[in-house]
Amino acid sequence: MEIMQAKDLDFIEILYLLRVCILDMNQKGLKHWNSVYPGPDIVKDDLAKATIYLVKDQGICKGMVTLDSVEPEDYKGIQWPNPARKPLFLHRLAVHPNWQGQGIARMLLNFAEEHAVKNGYDALRIDVNSISTHARNLCKKQEFNEAGSFFSVFQQQPFICYDKKI
């Protein structure tokens, strides 16, 4: 398996990955991703900014993450435990249900940390839905610290923010 920067040609494959993940998440009671988010316009924007990274195995896309320096508006009220001059934000971390439990999400988090170090970032920041115990446990195993929470528009459960000093 290798991690590579997504190209425009990966657009349909990314949309398919997200759709399959959304269906799987919704069946598990996680409703924060849906037919609107993350949608094609977000993917196109991420591709244009060259911020999507894919895990591929023999040409098959098994997972993805978006890495950028744009702080989500929802984070403005969070009191981050590690004051960072240059944080890297992780968005839309997804692993195809057929390949979950094989360390792909952990691989993407490790890649994000390596990317951060290589590019002069001093912290990683991510949020996860509070009812996603698997995602929360993964963040803790990867030595992220819980930083706070927020409610997003149209969501009933809070999102938990995590921070990792680099």
C-alpha positions as CSV (number, residue, x, y, z in Angstrom):
1,M,0.0,0.0,0.0
2,E,1.1,3.5,-0.7
3,I,-0.1,7.0,0.1
4,M,-0.2,9.5,-2.8
5,Q,-1.5,12.9,-3.5
6,A,-4.8,12.7,-5.3
7,K,-5.1,13.9,-8.9
8,D,-8.0,15.2,-10.9
9,L,-8.4,11.8,-12.5
10,D,-9.2,10.3,-9.0
11,F,-12.3,12.5,-8.7
12,I,-14.9,9.7,-9.4
13,E,-13.0,7.2,-7.3
14,I,-13.0,9.6,-4.3
15,L,-16.7,10.3,-4.7
16,Y,-17.4,6.5,-4.8
17,L,-15.2,6.0,-1.7
18,L,-17.1,8.7,0.2
19,R,-20.5,7.4,-0.9
20,V,-19.7,3.9,0.3
21,C,-18.3,5.3,3.6
22,I,-21.4,7.5,4.1
23,L,-23.7,4.5,3.6
24,D,-21.7,2.5,6.1
25,M,-21.5,5.3,8.7
26,N,-25.3,6.0,8.4
27,Q,-26.0,2.3,9.0
28,K,-23.9,2.5,12.1
29,G,-25.9,5.5,13.4
30,L,-23.3,8.1,12.4
31,K,-25.3,10.6,10.4
32,H,-22.9,13.6,10.3
33,W,-21.9,12.7,6.7
34,N,-24.7,12.6,4.2
35,S,-25.7,13.3,0.6
36,V,-24.6,17.0,1.1
37,Y,-21.4,16.6,3.1
38,P,-18.8,15.9,1.9
39,G,-20.1,16.5,-1.6
40,P,-18.6,16.9,-5.1
41,D,-17.9,20.6,-4.7
42,I,-15.8,20.0,-1.6
43,V,-13.8,17.2,-3.3
44,K,-13.3,19.4,-6.4
45,D,-12.0,22.2,-4.2
46,D,-9.7,19.9,-2.3
47,L,-8.3,18.5,-5.5
48,A,-7.7,22.0,-6.9
49,K,-5.8,22.8,-3.7
50,A,-3.9,19.5,-3.9
51,T,-4.8,18.6,-0.3
52,I,-6.3,15.1,-0.7
53,Y,-4.1,12.1,-0.1
54,L,-5.2,8.6,-1.0
55,V,-4.2,5.1,0.2
56,K,-4.0,2.9,-2.8
57,D,-3.2,-0.8,-3.0
58,Q,-2.6,-2.2,-6.5
59,G,-4.5,0.8,-8.0
60,I,-7.5,0.4,-5.6
61,C,-8.3,3.4,-3.4
62,K,-8.8,2.1,0.1
63,G,-8.8,5.4,2.1
64,M,-8.2,9.1,2.1
65,V,-7.6,12.2,4.1
66,T,-7.5,15.9,3.4
67,L,-4.6,17.9,5.0
68,D,-4.6,21.7,5.0
69,S,-3.8,24.7,7.1
70,V,-7.4,26.1,7.0
71,E,-8.9,26.2,10.5
72,P,-12.6,25.3,10.4
73,E,-14.9,28.0,11.7
74,D,-16.2,25.6,14.3
75,Y,-12.8,25.5,16.0
76,K,-12.8,29.2,16.9
77,G,-14.0,28.6,20.4
78,I,-11.7,25.7,21.2
79,Q,-9.0,26.3,23.8
80,W,-6.2,24.2,22.3
81,P,-3.9,22.6,24.9
82,N,-0.9,23.1,22.7
83,P,-0.6,26.7,21.4
84,A,0.5,26.2,17.8
85,R,1.9,28.7,15.4
86,K,1.3,26.5,12.4
87,P,-1.2,23.7,12.9
88,L,-2.1,21.2,10.2
89,F,-5.8,20.3,10.0
90,L,-7.1,16.8,9.1
91,H,-10.4,16.6,7.4
92,R,-12.5,13.8,5.8
93,L,-10.5,10.9,6.9
94,A,-12.2,7.8,5.4
95,V,-11.5,4.2,4.9
96,H,-13.6,1.9,2.7
97,P,-15.6,-0.5,4.9
98,N,-14.1,-3.5,3.1
99,W,-10.7,-2.5,4.4
100,Q,-11.5,-1.1,7.9
101,G,-9.6,-2.7,10.7
102,Q,-6.4,-3.2,8.7
103,G,-4.5,-0.1,10.0
104,I,-5.3,2.2,7.1
105,A,-6.6,5.0,9.3
106,R,-3.6,4.7,11.5
107,M,-1.4,4.8,8.4
108,L,-3.1,8.0,7.3
109,L,-2.6,9.6,10.7
110,N,1.1,8.6,10.7
111,F,1.4,10.0,7.2
112,A,-0.2,13.3,8.3
113,E,2.3,13.6,11.1
114,E,5.2,12.9,8.7
115,H,3.8,15.5,6.3
116,A,3.5,18.0,9.2
117,V,7.1,17.5,10.3
118,K,8.4,17.7,6.7
119,N,6.4,21.0,6.0
120,G,7.1,22.8,9.3
121,Y,3.8,22.4,11.1
122,D,3.9,22.2,14.9
123,A,0.6,20.5,15.6
124,L,-2.1,18.2,14.2
125,R,-5.8,18.9,14.7
126,I,-8.8,16.9,14.0
127,D,-12.4,16.5,15.1
128,V,-14.6,13.4,15.3
129,N,-18.2,12.8,16.0
130,S,-18.6,12.2,19.8
131,I,-20.6,8.9,19.2
132,S,-17.9,7.4,17.1
133,T,-16.0,5.5,19.8
134,H,-13.8,3.8,17.2
135,A,-12.5,7.2,15.9
136,R,-12.1,8.6,19.4
137,N,-10.1,5.5,20.5
138,L,-7.9,5.8,17.4
139,C,-7.1,9.4,18.2
140,K,-6.2,8.5,21.8
141,K,-4.0,5.5,20.6
142,Q,-2.2,7.9,18.2
143,E,-1.5,10.2,21.2
144,F,-3.9,13.0,20.4
145,N,-5.2,15.0,23.3
146,E,-8.8,15.9,23.7
147,A,-9.1,19.7,23.4
148,G,-12.8,20.5,23.5
149,S,-16.0,20.1,21.7
150,F,-18.5,22.0,19.5
151,F,-21.9,21.5,18.0
152,S,-22.1,21.8,14.2
153,V,-25.2,23.1,12.4
154,F,-27.8,20.4,11.8
155,Q,-26.1,17.9,14.1
156,Q,-27.5,16.6,17.4
157,Q,-24.2,15.2,18.8
158,P,-21.2,17.3,19.5
159,F,-17.9,16.9,17.8
160,I,-14.8,16.3,19.9
161,C,-11.6,18.1,18.9
162,Y,-8.2,16.5,19.2
163,D,-4.7,18.0,19.2
164,K,-1.3,16.6,18.9
165,K,1.9,18.6,19.3
166,I,4.6,17.8,16.8
